[in-house]
Amino acid sequence: MKNVGIIFAGGIGRRMNSKALPKQFLKLHEKEIIIYTLEHFENHAEIDGIVIACVEEWIPFLERLIKRYDIHKVAAVVPGGKTGQESIYNALCAAKINYGEDAVVLVHDGVRPLIDSKTITDSIKCVHENGSAITIAPANETIVSVDRDSKITNIVDRNSCAVARAPQSFFLGELLNAHKRAISEKQDAFIDSASLMRYYGHSLTSIVGPVENIKITTPMDFYTFRALSEAKESAQLFGV
């Protein structure tokens, strides 16, 4: 049974204001964000392969990066779709060809470069034990419900709340079958794999990931990534 990273790199980064360059190809210290992400999966002993869904016109550029940075576990780079849901489906189909339906897939954003090895390990273990693993982070601010008139209708106990993050992990065959049901029913608006699997009746189990495992969507996110990366480098340099 194989463990496969399904990396979504299909976004074009409108909120990043990066104009011509998709956000996953923005650089920190001369290395693209997606390479930081891929290296976590490349260097993890339990990951057998990687499949990437990428903006189609940027596939040749990504393939050159993969070669330049010696990312050897990438089995396929497939075109992204019109939605994130379609992009993940394309990657799952390629993963099935290469690894079979019994594989464990870890669906992860190409712009979440601050994932750590423990989260990958915990995800794989949780899928084997429970059939799913949804990475979460504790909610650290007050959560409120708001109606259409901007009136607060409820203040939720944040101790019972968490933020869903990535990876979101499942057995490949189960996730692929859920995607096929969604296609047959013309359901194309699921925001992530967890939402899709929940809709089709699958039980979801959470694992707690690092708080810093943010998705880089806005310039502020990028500055946070830079600050955290530099802090980690300084800690290693000075033995903190």
C-alpha positions in Angstrom: 0.0 0.0 0.0 1.5 3.3 -1.1 1.2 6.8 0.4 0.9 9.6 -2.1 1.0 13.4 -1.9 -1.7 15.0 -4.1 -0.5 18.6 -4.5 -2.9 21.2 -5.7 -1.1 24.0 -7.6 -4.0 25.2 -9.8 -4.5 28.7 -8.4 -3.5 31.8 -10.2 -3.3 34.1 -7.2 -5.6 37.0 -7.8 -5.6 38.0 -4.1 -1.8 38.0 -4.1 -1.6 40.8 -6.7 1.2 39.0 -8.3 -0.1 39.7 -11.8 1.5 37.4 -14.3 3.0 34.9 -11.8 0.9 32.3 -10.0 1.4 32.5 -6.3 2.9 29.0 -6.0 5.8 30.3 -8.1 6.6 33.3 -6.0 10.1 33.1 -4.4 11.5 33.3 -1.0 15.4 33.3 -0.9 15.4 32.4 -4.6 13.3 29.3 -4.1 9.7 29.0 -5.3 7.0 28.4 -2.6 5.8 25.2 -4.2 9.4 23.7 -4.0 9.4 24.3 -0.2 6.1 22.4 -0.1 7.2 19.5 -2.4 10.5 19.1 -0.4 8.5 18.1 2.7 6.9 15.2 0.8 10.0 14.4 -1.1 12.0 14.0 2.1 9.5 12.0 4.1 10.3 8.4 4.3 6.7 7.2 4.2 5.7 9.1 1.0 6.1 6.9 -2.0 5.0 9.4 -4.7 3.7 12.8 -5.6 1.1 13.9 -8.2 0.6 17.6 -8.9 -2.3 19.4 -10.5 -0.9 22.6 -12.0 -2.2 25.5 -14.1 -1.8 24.0 -17.5 0.2 26.7 -19.2 2.7 26.6 -16.3 3.3 22.8 -16.4 6.6 23.1 -18.4 7.9 25.7 -16.0 7.0 23.5 -13.0 8.7 20.4 -14.6 11.9 22.4 -15.0 11.8 23.3 -11.3 11.2 19.7 -10.3 14.3 18.7 -12.3 16.4 21.6 -11.0 15.6 20.8 -7.3 16.0 17.0 -7.7 12.4 16.2 -6.7 12.4 12.5 -7.7 9.1 11.3 -6.3 6.8 13.2 -8.7 5.0 10.6 -10.8 2.8 12.9 -12.8 2.0 16.6 -13.3 -1.5 17.0 -14.7 -3.5 20.0 -15.8 -5.7 21.7 -13.2 -9.4 22.2 -13.9 -11.7 25.1 -13.7 -12.2 24.5 -10.0 -10.1 23.1 -7.2 -12.4 20.2 -7.0 -11.8 19.4 -10.7 -8.1 19.8 -10.3 -8.0 17.3 -7.4 -10.1 14.9 -9.4 -7.6 15.1 -12.3 -4.7 14.3 -9.9 -6.6 11.4 -8.3 -7.1 9.8 -11.7 -3.4 10.0 -12.3 -2.6 8.7 -8.9 -4.9 5.7 -9.4 -3.0 4.8 -12.6 0.3 4.9 -10.8 -0.5 3.6 -7.3 -3.9 1.9 -7.3 -7.1 2.5 -5.4 -5.7 1.2 -2.1 -3.2 4.0 -1.8 -3.5 6.6 0.9 -3.6 10.1 -0.6 -2.7 13.3 1.3 -4.4 16.2 -0.5 -2.3 19.3 0.1 -2.1 22.9 -1.2 1.0 23.8 -3.1 1.0 27.1 -1.2 1.1 25.5 2.3 4.9 25.3 2.6 5.0 25.2 6.4 3.7 21.7 6.8 5.9 19.5 9.0 7.0 15.8 8.9 4.9 14.9 12.0 1.7 16.1 10.3 2.4 13.8 7.3 3.2 10.9 9.6 0.1 11.5 11.7 -2.1 11.8 8.6 -1.0 8.4 7.2 -1.5 6.7 10.6 -4.9 8.3 11.1 -6.2 7.1 7.7 -5.2 3.6 8.4 -6.9 3.7 11.8 -10.0 5.7 10.9 -10.3 6.1 7.1 -9.6 9.8 7.1 -7.4 12.5 8.5 -8.4 16.2 8.4 -5.7 18.5 9.6 -7.0 21.2 11.9 -5.7 24.1 14.0 -7.4 25.4 17.2 -9.5 28.5 16.8 -7.8 31.2 18.8 -10.3 34.0 18.4 -14.0 34.4 19.1 -16.2 32.8 16.5 -19.5 34.5 15.6 -22.4 33.8 13.3 -23.6 36.7 11.2 -26.9 37.2 9.3 -27.4 39.0 6.0 -28.0 42.3 7.8 -24.6 42.0 9.5 -26.2 41.2 12.9 -24.4 38.8 15.1 -26.8 35.9 15.7 -24.6 33.6 17.8 -21.3 33.6 19.6 -19.8 30.1 19.4 -17.8 28.5 22.1 -14.3 28.5 20.4 -13.3 25.5 22.5 -15.6 23.4 20.2 -14.2 25.0 17.1 -11.2 24.5 14.9 -9.9 25.7 11.5 -9.7 23.0 8.8 -6.3 23.0 7.1 -4.3 20.5 5.0 -3.4 17.8 4.2 -6.8 16.2 4.1 -6.2 12.5 3.7 -8.2 9.4 2.6 -7.9 6.1 0.8 -7.7 7.0 -2.8 -10.5 4.8 -4.0 -13.0 6.3 -1.5 -12.1 9.8 -2.4 -12.2 9.1 -6.1 -15.6 7.5 -5.8 -16.9 10.5 -4.0 -15.6 12.8 -6.8 -17.3 10.6 -9.4 -20.6 10.8 -7.5 -20.3 14.6 -7.4 -19.6 14.7 -11.1 -22.7 12.5 -11.9 -24.8 14.7 -9.7 -23.4 18.0 -11.1 -22.1 19.0 -7.6 -19.1 21.1 -8.4 -18.9 23.7 -5.6 -17.2 21.7 -2.7 -14.6 23.9 -1.1 -12.3 21.0 -0.1 -12.0 17.3 0.1 -13.4 17.2 3.6 -16.6 18.9 2.6 -17.1 16.6 -0.3 -16.5 13.4 1.8 -18.7 14.7 4.6 -21.5 15.4 2.1 -21.4 11.8 0.9 -21.6 10.3 4.3 -18.0 9.6 5.3 -16.9 10.0 8.9 -14.1 12.5 9.3 -11.4 12.3 12.0 -9.1 15.2 12.9 -5.5 15.5 13.6 -3.9 18.7 15.0 -1.3 20.3 12.8 1.1 23.2 13.4 -0.6 26.6 13.8 1.9 28.1 11.3 0.7 25.7 8.5 -1.0 28.6 6.8 -2.1 28.9 3.1 -0.3 31.6 1.3 -3.1 33.5 -0.4 -2.5 37.2 0.3 0.7 39.4 0.6 0.3 39.3 4.4 0.5 35.5 4.3 3.7 35.7 2.3 5.3 38.1 4.8 4.2 35.7 7.6 5.8 32.8 5.7 9.0 34.8 5.3 9.2 35.8 8.9 8.5 32.2 10.2 11.1 30.7 7.8 13.7 33.2 8.8 13.0 32.6 12.5 13.5 28.9 12.0 16.7 29.4 10.1 18.0 31.7 13.0 17.0 29.1 15.6 19.0 26.4 13.8 22.0 28.7 13.3 22.2 29.7 16.9 21.0 26.4 18.4 17.9 27.9 20.0 
